[in-house]
Amino acid sequence: MSVAATLPNATILDAYRAATPNSSAMARKARELLPSGIVHDSRNFDPYPIYVERAQGPVKWDVDGNRYVDYFGGHGALLLGHNHPQVMAAVHAQFDRGTHFGACHELEVRWAELICRMVPSAERVRFTSSGTEATLMALRLARAHTGRQKLLRVRGHFHGWHDHMTSGHANHFDGSPTTGVLGGVADAVLLVDPNDIAGLTRLFEQHRDIAAAIVEPTGSHFGRMPLKREFVAAMRDLTRASGTLLIFDEVVTGFRCSPGGAQQALGITPDMTALAKIVSGGLPGGAVAGPKVVLDLLDFAATKATGKEKIHHPGTFNANPLSAAAGVAALEIISTTDACARANAYGEALRREMNEVLEDEGVNWAVYGDYSGFHIFTNPENAHITPGKFDAAEFIPGMLTRKGADGMAGQLRMGLLVNGVDINSGPSGVISATHGAEEQAATVDAFRSTLRALRREGALS
Ligand SMILES: Cc1ncc(COP(=O)(O)O)c(C=O)c1O
């Protein structure tokens, strides 16, 4: 039963506290041990986050027994939902055979074969242990291949937390180094605003020595600030003309927008692709995919033949057998079923229904997004918008990436938690192929109840 039903007149915060005493106790202990009590910045939540005990398909349960429709989706890794039976069977079987052989194994070959078959830009693959490592390697490969130093990125886009890609993601939008990063590293990174084709063109005119341009192809945070296709196409044209390698960061969009990722959905093929999350079926892992001529910089024989310096690349858990087993099982399902299409269709229906709730309730927000994601624009500056017709790309990037000086994202998220739905702090959500009619109805109801509770509390006009 939802907390909202048991405590109809409580404030959202009171209801949250009443429903989650075990989470509260765990958070108290965690704060003694972990900075902010958390292990990933996105779990920072006032007054404390929920602690989850188990999950299945599209739902999860916290340590107090509360059930949630899950839109965190393993940070996007779980297109197939929690504990997909085929993925679990593959992992269990591998678990019994061994978790690390310190040796080559058959699954890594099968895994690479699937990636090369599914992802248009993939001719060779190198596995990593995370998306951060995948973008780091893609950028290093691009520098080594082109012999150039500079990198170009889009403001607000996230490519992991390594030194080259920290400035200009959440802050330091002027490109200055974030704390702990060397000035020289940040100096070599050029920033462009999303959808600013003129600015992009200028950067390519001014800088002839750009090794790589990297982009989240559907926009930052899975389209929270959407990119227009024309901008991505301009990136493709300008990089090709200037000998710069175009890298798609498909850590989120890969195997999600379509079995071949955003590049297949957009019909624009980059030179290299960074992959993680879905690629390893919900277990840790990542990969860089690209042309043989570039990935050959990791190849002993090829570099010996060309006289080039080989890029050294170890990594204890690269393509470890458990991740490989999960990845192979997940990619086989995605390549042979309509999993992406089902999740995309749910996304479209959910966004439409949530916008209908906004219109019914007279709330001046909008729910938008593409593919299997949704974003809630809480309109902190009360701009004139129509929920179902909101064109997020027309709004200035800053407006969307500011979470709302009114703190609405947190209140909304807590209200939804109290009503049995977990979204991320965007406020946004990612959808799995296991979300169905029941979850959709529950989400729409929870959204309506939350809006009414926010209004009762005076947080909404
Ligand atoms: C677009 C994008 N790139 C890179 C990363 C980093 O991946 P990881 O967390 O596996 O290091 C993420 C993680 O959320 C991401 O969303």
Ligand as a Chemical Component Dictionary entry (heavy atoms), coordinates in Angstrom:
data_LIG
# 
_chem_comp.id                   LIG 
_chem_comp.type                 NON-POLYMER 
_chem_comp.pdbx_formal_charge   0 
_chem_comp.three_letter_code    LIG 
# 
loop_
_chem_comp_atom.comp_id 
_chem_comp_atom.atom_id 
_chem_comp_atom.alt_atom_id 
_chem_comp_atom.type_symbol 
_chem_comp_atom.charge 
_chem_comp_atom.model_Cartn_x 
_chem_comp_atom.model_Cartn_y 
_chem_comp_atom.model_Cartn_z 
_chem_comp_atom.pdbx_ordinal 
LIG C1 C1 C 0 26.747 9.300 -21.119 1  
LIG C2 C2 C 0 27.639 8.680 -20.081 2  
LIG N1 N1 N 0 28.931 8.531 -20.342 3  
LIG C3 C3 C 0 29.776 7.977 -19.453 4  
LIG C4 C4 C 0 29.311 7.551 -18.228 5  
LIG C5 C5 C 0 30.256 6.952 -17.252 6  
LIG O1 O1 O 0 30.031 5.577 -17.130 7  
LIG P1 P1 P 0 30.454 4.801 -15.813 8  
LIG O2 O2 O 0 29.561 5.270 -14.722 9  
LIG O3 O3 O 0 30.270 3.348 -16.172 10 
LIG O4 O4 O 0 31.889 5.124 -15.564 11 
LIG C6 C6 C 0 27.962 7.676 -17.909 12 
LIG C7 C7 C 0 27.443 7.231 -16.606 13 
LIG O5 O5 O 0 26.339 7.468 -16.201 14 
LIG C8 C8 C 0 27.096 8.272 -18.864 15 
LIG O6 O6 O 0 25.799 8.453 -18.587 16 
# 
loop_
_chem_comp_bond.comp_id 
_chem_comp_bond.atom_id_1 
_chem_comp_bond.atom_id_2 
_chem_comp_bond.value_order 
_chem_comp_bond.pdbx_ordinal 
LIG C1 C2 SING 1  
LIG C2 N1 SING 2  
LIG C2 C8 DOUB 3  
LIG N1 C3 DOUB 4  
LIG C3 C4 SING 5  
LIG C4 C5 SING 6  
LIG C4 C6 DOUB 7  
LIG C5 O1 SING 8  
LIG O1 P1 SING 9  
LIG P1 O2 DOUB 10 
LIG P1 O3 SING 11 
LIG P1 O4 SING 12 
LIG C6 C7 SING 13 
LIG C6 C8 SING 14 
LIG C7 O5 DOUB 15 
LIG C8 O6 SING 16 
# 
